[in-house]
Amino acid sequence: MIITRTPLRISLAGGGTDIKSYYKKDPGKVINMSIDKYLYVVVKKQLGVVEYNYRINWSTVEFCNKIHQIKHPIVRETLKYFNIDFPIEITTFSDVPANTGLGSSSSFTVGLVYALSSFLGLKTSKYNIACIAAKIEINLLKRTIGKQDHFSSSYGGLNIFSFYENEIVGVQPIIYKSKTLKELENSLMLFYIGNKRSASNMLKQQNKNIKKNFSILKSMKLQVDKTKNIIEQGRNLNRIGKILNEGWTLKKKLSKKITSKRIDLIYNSALKNGALGGKVLGAGGGGFLLLYVTKNKQKLIRRKFKKLYQMPFKIDQSGTRITYFENKI
């Protein structure tokens, strides 16, 4: 039996340029961080007499004898990819609900790819795990999503990822002082605003309007190096709040579905009560709202948003990892 633990992620800038419709024309670039909220995957070989070859435990429980009968799309295509031909049980559970803007489906795919690779004794790397996971979701399942989530959850930490037409992905860790990291963590607040949605469905419309949105996405990409420089310099981190606000203003122009009257009311209220900037994470439309708030204004923000769940977090440094391994034949 193998258990993997894979982090969820927060994207700071450049989101949308990691989609193929953009980076086949111009290299994409994002800056993101993985956080200490995790998705777990348990893979166990069934021994002895088994009634069904495949047992999949997720929001429902599936019992199947053929891989093509499995309803969970990621599990089905990943088992096909690795040509699993023996009885196996797969279980998944998460610290955070799916479809809330933290990249949970990609974290699951990364965790499952790592678990099965290790189960089969295959030598792999964080880069290859991310590439395989992206291939399964984007190429095999035809989902309209970007690649940044797969790489963020695989590598962990705070990184810049660059995406090229030839499908190569550049990985650039951000160099920072521990004091800067602590200040950044202490200045970011996450609030759950509800209204779960599918990132793939949200991004389909943006993908169709890629020609119209190209210049907007290019402007969003320019924010990546600005954010990087602020973090590496470790001075006046409050400028990140302004960048987040500018990025959210640009992001809302990509599609009418990204925001709503309710989201605008919440966000504008946050600005009036001291937040320097923020954004709805993921493809937009709902889920988690990220805010940059100086320490002296956070009490006021919490009081204003007392009906919303605030999720505390820190940056995860390890990426996907095996937390339990038992080789029992």
N, C-alpha and C positions, 0 to 999 in steps of 0.2 A: 504494500500500500504506500502511496505517495500523496503528500499534501503540499500544495503550493500556496503561497500568499503573495498577492499581486496588488500594488497600490493603485488607487484612483488618481486623477490628475486635475490640476487647475491650469488653464491656458491664460497667459498674461497678454500676449500680443501676437499678431500674425495669423490667427486662425482663419481658415478658408483658403490660404495659399498652399496648404498641404493636400488639396484636392487635385486630382490629375488634370481636370479641365483648366486649372490655373498653371500648374508647374510644367505642363508640356509646352507652354508658351513662354514662361518666365520662371526662373528658379523660385520656389517657395521657401519661406523661412518663418519659423515660429519660436517663441520662447515660452516654456512652460515648466511647471514643477509637479512632481508627484507628492502626494500627501499621505499621512499616516491613517488613512481609512482604506480598508482592504477588501478584496474579493478572494475567497478561498475556493480551491478546487481539490476534491478528494478523488483519487483514482485507485480502484481496488480490483485486482483480478479475482474473479469468482472461482472458488475451488470446489472439487467434489461434484456431486450431482446438482445440476442447475436446471430450473424449469424454463428460464429465458436467458438468451445470450447477453442481452443488454438491459441493464436497469439504470435509468437516468432520473436522478432526484433533483428537481428544480422547483418552480412554482407548482408543478404537478409531478406525479411519478409515472414514468413510462416503463413498460415491460415489452421488449421486442426481441425477435429472433433474427431479423435482418436489419442491416444498417439503414437501408433506404426507408424503413418503416419509422425511424426515429423522427419525432416532430420538432425537437429542438434543433434549429438549423445549424448553429455553430458546432454542436456536438456531432451531428450527422456528418457534416462536411469534414470535420477534423478527423473523425474516425476513418472516413474514406481516404483522406490524405495520407494517414499513417498505415493504412491497410490493416487495421486491427481485425484479426480473424479468430479471437478467443473470447470467452465470456468475460465481461467486464462491467463494473459498476462505477458510475460517475455521480458525484454529489457536489453541489455548489451552494454557497451562501455568502452573503455580503454584509458589510457594515452599513451600507447605504442602499436605498432602493434604486432600481434601474431607471433609465430614462430621466435622469435629473441633472444632466449636464456635466457629469464628472468622468465620462468615458468608461462606464461600467462594462459595456459589451466587449470593448477592445481589451479591457483588463481581464475579462473572463477568457477571451480567446488566447491571450498571451499566457495566462496561467495554465490553461488546458494544453496548449502546445508544449510548454515547458514540462508539465507533468508526464505527458505521453512520451516525449523525447527521452526523458530520464528513465521512465518505465521500460522503454525498449533498449536502454543502454546506448543511446546515440549521443555522440559528442556534439555539443552545440555552443553557441555564444549568445549574448544578449542581442547582438545585431541580427543573427539568423532567426532567433525566436520572434523578434519584432517583424521581420520580413515575411516569415511564414504566416504569422497571425494576420498581417495586413492582406496577404494574398488570399487567405481563406475568406475574410470578410468582404474585401473589395472585388477580387477577381472571380472567386467561386460563387459567393452569395450575391454578387452584383449590388452591394449596398453603396449608396452615394454618401460616402464618408471620407474623411482625410486619414492620413497616416500618423499624425502626431501622437494620437492616443496610444497606439501600439508601442511606439518607441519610448514615450514617457513612462509607461507602466513597466516596460522591460528594463530600462536603465535606472530609473529612480533619480532623485536629486533635482537640481535646477539646471536646465540645459537649453541650448539653441539647437534646433534640428533644421537642416536645409534639405530641400527636395528637388531633385533634378529630373530632366526629361528621360534620361536613361534608367530611371528608377533607383539610382544610387541615393542614399541618404547620408548626409554629413552630420556628425555628432560633435558638438562643441560644449563641454561643461563650462559653466560660469564660475569664475574664480572670485571668491568673496571672503571677507573676514567673518569670523564667528559672530562678532558684535553686529555686523550688518545683517546677517541672517536672522538673528534674534529680533532686531528692530523690524525687519520686514514681516516676520511671522506675527509679531505683536501689533502690527498696523493693519493687517488684513482680517476682515470679518466675513463669515459666511452665514447667510440666512436662507432658509428653505421657504420659497414663496409658493410652492405647490404647482399644479398643472403639469404633470408628467407628460412627456412627448417623445416621439421617435426622432432621433437626430437625422437618420437617413431620409425620412419623409420631409423634415424641415429643410434639408439641404438640397432636395431635388429641384425646388423652385430656384434657389440660388444658382444651382448648376446650370439651369436652362438660361439664366440671365447673365452668363459669364462674360459675354462681350460688353454688356451694359455695365457690369459691376467690376470690370477689370481694373480700372483706374482707382476705384475705391479700395480694392484688395491690395493694390500696390502701395497705396498710402498707409494701409494697416501694416504692411510688411516693414515699412520704414520705421515703425515704432519699435521693432525688435531690437535693433542696435542701440537705440536711445535708452531703452530699458536696461539692456546689458551694461552700458557705460555707467549708468547711475548706480547699479548694484556693485559693479567692480570698483568704482571710485569710493563707494560707501559714504557719500556725502549728500545731504538734502534728499533723502529718500521720498519725501513728500511729493517730489516731481512725478513719481510713479502714479500717484492719484490722478494728476492732471492727464497723464498719458492714457490711463484707463478710461477716463471720461471722454477724451477725444476718440479713443478706439470704439467706445460704445456708440457715440454719435455717428461714426462712420458705419458701424455694423448694422445699425437700424435702417440704413439706406439700401441694404442688400435685398431685403424682403419685408413685406408688410406683416408677415407672421412672426417676426423676431421679437416684437414687443406688443403691448396691449395697453389699453387705458389704465388697467389696474397696475401693470408693471411700471408704467410711466409715473403714476401717482406715488408708488412706493419709492422709486428711484429719486424723483424730485424732492420728496420728503426727506430722504437721506441727505441729499445735498444741502437742503435748508437747515438741517440739524447738525451739520459739521463734517459730513463725509466729503473727501476731496475728489472722489471719483469712484467708478465701479463698472460692473457689467453683469449681465446675465450669462452664466457659463454655458458652454456647449453651443448648440445651434440656436439657442434662444427660445423664446416662447414660454418659458417656465423653468422650474427646477430650482437651482441655487443661484442666489445673487451674491456676488463678491463685491465688497466695499473696502476702500482704503480710508481708514479713519485714524487720526492721531489719538494718542492715549487719552488726552484730556477731554476728548469729545465722545469716547466710546460709551460712557455711562449714559449719556443723553440718547445716543442711538439705541442702546439696549432698551431704555425706557420707552422710546417711541415705537420700537418694534417688538414689544413684549409678547404680542400674540404670535409672532413668527419664531420658529425654532432656530436658534443660533448653534451651529456646529463648530466647536473648537477644533483646531487642527495644527499640526506641525508638518514640516517638510520631511518626507521619507527619503532616506539616503541609499537604500539597498536595492530598490527595484524588485522585480519578481524573484522569489527565492523559495527553496524547498525548506519547509519547517518540520517535516516528518518523513522518514523513509524506513520501510520495513520490507526486507526481501524474504518473503515466505513462499516456498513452493509446495 
